[in-house]
Amino acid sequence: MPTQKPSFFFFASQSVDDHLGKTSSFIWASYAGLRELWWQVRGFKENFPHLHISDIEKKFFSGLPLPGGIDLKNICIDTDWTAHELEFSKWLLFDSCTIYETWAEKVCSLVFNTNQANKCAKHIQFPNGFDTRGRANGFNLAIQLANQNKSNFVVTQFFGSLSNGKFNKWHQVQELLIGYRYFKECRNSYIHSDGKITIDILNAHTNFKQVLIMNPNLLRGSFVLPSNSIGEKIQLEIKDIILFTKIIKALIATFDAALCVSINCESLLASRLSSLVTSNIKWQNLPTDRLKREQRIHRMLSTLKIPEPVNITQVENWMIAKGII
């Protein structure tokens, strides 16, 4: 039996999950490092007010090769910590939005044909509703399309465990996407509107606030969601952005399971297994002993980070029918 049981069907989902963890660790290490530097420089300057900032820079960075300059006066003396927290929040906001957009495009390109993929990658970034022209919009359009031609094999062997996964939030996906839209509109404003509150942000803020009133336990933790007026600068709370990364993780886990039911995903699975078998002779000659044979097939699935199936014998029969083994 494999020791590792992936929580996702698509390799892109597994990669993103790993990336989120590594990025989070790096950001918080940077946060802790800057916080310590900011505090130390301020304390040093307070105790030795006569020293020029260049002398303080020598004190902290002497012998340390730096790829670029650091303006300690601006970073540590002239800037309050709340301003730095806002920058860390923006960093996480941009990274999280980009991760989800890129993941949606990659997975939808595997599930749908070229003409459908781009549209579906957009659909799963919106709650169910209507666009400005009164046309139906939202994630259900992509889910319905994926279910038009389902793979009974994938549904039977993998969908159950994926849909019951820890981070799968199918029953809350509408609410999570309403939250996603608020943060996405904030990201859009930083790109297009100088980080100021727009009517789209205001509407998205109102919608998400209403969701949280109806669903106070949407996520573990409480959102702050500061209120602002149109034209004012966006005020992101770092606590909110941490919760936003949890929204991203939940959306990926939820749609990973919801989209894998397509018949195209069965073909994807067959292609991955065929490539593995042809890559090494050890996968081509399976043992005749039943137990060892099942263990070998388990190792094949584990090597490819394919989730644990319901019935390994049925997986073997499917692989034989597909000409994989």
C-alpha positions in Angstrom: 0.0 0.0 0.0 1.3 3.5 -0.8 2.4 5.7 2.1 1.4 8.9 0.4 -2.2 9.6 -0.6 -2.5 12.8 -2.6 -5.4 15.1 -1.9 -5.8 16.2 -5.5 -6.4 14.7 -8.9 -4.5 17.2 -11.1 -0.8 17.5 -10.7 -1.2 21.2 -11.1 -3.3 21.3 -7.9 -0.6 19.4 -6.0 2.1 21.8 -7.3 0.1 24.8 -6.3 -0.5 23.4 -2.9 3.2 22.9 -2.4 3.9 26.4 -3.8 1.4 28.0 -1.4 3.2 26.4 1.6 6.7 27.4 0.4 5.6 31.0 -0.4 3.9 31.4 2.9 7.0 30.2 4.8 9.2 32.6 2.8 6.9 35.6 3.3 6.6 35.0 7.0 10.4 34.5 7.3 10.8 37.8 5.4 8.2 39.4 7.7 9.9 38.3 10.8 13.3 39.4 9.5 12.2 42.8 8.5 10.3 43.3 11.7 13.5 42.5 13.7 15.6 44.8 11.5 13.1 47.6 11.7 13.0 47.4 15.5 16.7 47.1 15.9 17.6 50.0 13.7 15.0 52.3 15.4 16.4 51.3 18.8 20.0 51.8 17.7 19.2 55.3 16.2 17.4 56.2 19.4 20.4 55.3 21.6 22.9 56.9 19.2 21.1 59.8 17.7 24.4 61.5 16.6 25.3 58.6 14.2 24.6 59.2 10.5 22.4 56.6 8.8 25.4 55.5 6.7 27.2 54.5 9.9 24.2 52.5 11.1 24.1 50.7 7.7 27.7 49.7 8.2 26.8 48.5 11.6 24.1 46.1 10.3 25.4 45.2 6.9 29.2 45.2 7.2 30.6 42.2 5.3 27.2 41.2 4.0 27.0 41.0 0.2 23.7 42.6 -0.9 22.3 42.3 -4.4 20.8 45.8 -4.1 20.8 48.8 -1.9 18.7 49.2 1.3 17.5 52.6 2.3 17.5 52.1 6.1 16.2 55.6 6.8 13.2 55.0 4.6 12.6 51.4 5.6 13.2 51.6 9.3 13.1 55.2 10.5 10.5 57.0 8.2 8.1 54.1 7.7 5.7 52.9 10.3 5.2 49.1 10.7 1.6 49.3 9.6 2.8 50.5 6.2 5.1 47.5 5.9 2.2 45.2 6.9 0.2 46.6 4.0 3.0 45.8 1.6 3.2 42.2 2.9 -0.6 42.0 2.5 -0.3 43.2 -1.1 2.4 40.7 -1.8 0.3 37.9 -0.6 -2.8 39.3 -2.4 -1.0 39.4 -5.8 0.6 36.1 -5.4 -2.6 34.3 -4.3 -4.6 35.8 -7.2 -2.0 34.9 -9.7 -1.7 31.3 -8.4 -5.4 30.8 -8.7 -5.8 32.3 -12.1 -2.8 30.3 -13.4 -4.1 27.1 -11.9 -7.6 27.7 -13.4 -6.2 28.2 -16.8 -4.0 25.1 -16.6 -6.6 22.7 -15.2 -9.3 24.0 -17.6 -7.0 23.4 -20.6 -6.8 19.8 -19.5 -10.5 19.3 -18.9 -12.0 21.3 -21.9 -11.3 21.9 -25.5 -9.5 25.0 -26.5 -12.6 27.1 -27.3 -14.1 26.2 -23.9 -11.0 26.3 -21.7 -10.6 30.0 -21.4 -14.2 30.7 -20.7 -14.4 28.0 -18.0 -11.2 29.3 -16.4 -13.1 32.6 -16.1 -16.3 30.9 -14.9 -14.7 29.3 -11.9 -13.5 32.7 -10.7 -17.1 33.9 -10.3 -20.0 33.0 -8.1 -23.2 31.9 -9.9 -25.2 34.9 -11.1 -25.5 37.1 -14.2 -23.1 39.5 -16.0 -23.8 43.1 -16.9 -25.7 41.9 -20.0 -28.0 39.6 -18.0 -26.3 36.4 -19.2 -25.8 33.5 -16.8 -22.3 33.6 -15.3 -20.3 31.7 -12.7 -18.8 28.4 -11.8 -21.8 26.2 -12.5 -21.3 26.7 -16.2 -18.0 25.0 -16.0 -19.2 22.3 -13.7 -22.2 21.5 -16.0 -19.9 21.3 -19.0 -17.5 18.9 -17.2 -20.4 16.7 -16.3 -21.9 16.5 -19.8 -19.6 13.6 -20.7 -18.4 12.0 -17.4 -15.9 9.2 -16.8 -17.6 6.5 -14.8 -14.2 5.1 -13.9 -12.9 8.4 -12.4 -16.2 9.0 -10.6 -16.2 5.5 -9.2 -12.6 5.3 -8.2 -11.5 8.8 -7.2 -14.3 11.4 -7.0 -15.6 10.1 -3.6 -12.4 10.5 -1.7 -11.6 13.8 -3.4 -15.0 15.3 -2.7 -14.7 14.3 1.0 -11.3 15.8 1.3 -10.4 18.1 4.2 -10.2 21.3 2.1 -13.1 20.5 -0.2 -15.9 23.1 0.4 -18.4 22.4 -2.3 -21.3 23.3 0.0 -19.7 26.8 0.5 -18.2 27.4 -2.9 -20.7 30.1 -3.8 -19.8 32.1 -0.6 -16.1 31.5 -1.1 -16.2 32.9 -4.6 -18.1 36.0 -3.4 -15.2 36.5 -1.0 -12.7 35.8 -3.8 -14.3 38.5 -5.9 -13.8 41.1 -3.2 -10.1 40.4 -2.9 -9.7 40.1 -6.7 -11.3 43.5 -7.2 -8.8 44.9 -4.7 -6.0 43.4 -6.7 -7.4 44.8 -9.9 -7.5 48.3 -8.3 -3.8 48.1 -7.5 -3.2 47.4 -11.1 -5.6 49.8 -12.8 -6.8 52.4 -10.2 -3.8 53.3 -8.1 -5.1 51.1 -5.2 -8.2 53.2 -4.6 -11.6 52.0 -3.7 -13.8 51.6 -6.8 -17.5 51.0 -7.1 -16.7 47.4 -7.9 -14.8 47.0 -4.7 -17.5 48.7 -2.7 -20.2 46.3 -4.2 -18.0 43.2 -3.6 -17.3 44.4 -0.1 -21.0 44.7 0.7 -21.7 41.3 -0.9 -19.0 39.5 1.2 -20.0 41.3 4.4 -23.5 39.9 3.8 -22.1 36.4 3.3 -20.2 36.6 6.6 -23.3 37.8 8.5 -25.2 34.7 7.2 -22.1 32.4 7.5 -20.0 33.6 10.4 -18.1 30.3 10.5 -17.2 30.3 6.7 -13.6 29.9 7.6 -11.7 29.4 10.9 -11.0 33.0 11.8 -12.8 36.3 11.5 -12.4 38.8 8.7 -11.9 42.5 9.5 -12.8 43.9 6.1 -12.3 47.6 6.9 -14.9 49.9 5.3 -13.8 52.7 3.0 -15.4 55.2 0.7 -14.9 55.5 -3.1 -11.7 57.1 -3.9 -9.9 56.3 -0.6 -6.9 54.1 -0.5 -7.5 50.4 0.0 -6.7 49.3 3.6 -5.8 45.6 3.6 -5.6 43.8 6.9 -2.9 41.1 7.0 -5.3 38.9 9.0 -7.8 39.1 6.1 -5.2 38.2 3.5 -4.1 35.1 5.5 -7.7 34.0 5.4 -7.8 34.8 1.7 -5.1 32.3 1.1 -7.3 29.7 2.8 -10.1 30.6 0.3 -7.7 30.0 -2.6 -6.7 26.6 -1.2 -10.4 25.6 -0.6 -11.4 26.7 -4.2 -8.6 24.7 -5.7 -9.4 21.6 -3.7 -13.1 21.9 -4.5 -12.8 22.5 -8.2 -10.0 19.9 -8.5 -12.6 17.3 -7.5 -15.6 18.9 -9.3 -13.8 19.0 -12.7 -11.9 15.7 -12.6 -15.1 13.8 -13.5 -14.8 14.7 -17.2 -14.0 11.9 -19.7 -11.0 14.0 -20.7 -9.6 13.4 -17.3 -9.7 9.6 -17.8 -7.7 10.1 -21.0 -5.3 12.3 -19.0 -4.9 9.5 -16.4 -4.3 6.9 -19.1 -1.7 9.1 -20.8 0.2 9.6 -17.6 0.2 5.9 -16.7 1.2 4.9 -20.2 4.2 7.4 -20.2 5.3 5.9 -16.9 5.1 2.3 -18.1 7.1 3.0 -21.2 9.7 5.0 -19.3 11.1 2.0 -17.3 11.0 -1.7 -17.9 10.3 -2.4 -14.2 6.7 -1.1 -14.7 6.2 -3.3 -17.8 6.6 -6.7 -16.3 4.2 -7.0 -13.4 4.6 -9.9 -10.9 2.2 -12.8 -11.3 1.7 -13.0 -7.5 -1.6 -11.2 -6.8 -0.4 -9.4 -3.7 2.9 -8.2 -5.3 1.1 -7.3 -8.4 -1.3 -5.0 -6.5 1.6 -3.5 -4.6 3.3 -2.7 -7.9 0.2 -1.0 -9.3 -0.1 1.0 -6.0 3.5 2.1 -6.5 2.8 3.2 -10.0 -0.1 5.4 -8.8 2.0 6.7 -5.9 4.9 7.6 -8.2 2.5 9.7 -10.3 0.8 11.2 -7.2 -2.5 9.7 -8.3 -5.1 9.6 -5.4 -5.8 6.3 -3.7 -8.5 4.4 -5.7 -11.5 2.6 -4.2 -10.6 -0.8 -5.7 -7.1 -1.6 -7.0 -8.4 -4.6 -8.9 -10.8 -2.5 -11.0 -7.9 -0.1 -11.7 -5.9 -3.0 -12.9 -8.7 -4.2 -15.2 -9.1 -0.7 -16.5 -5.4 -0.4 -17.2 -5.5 -3.8 -19.1 -8.5 -2.6 -21.1 -6.7 0.6 -22.1 -3.6 -1.4 -23.1 -1.4 0.3 -20.5 -0.3 -3.0 -19.0 
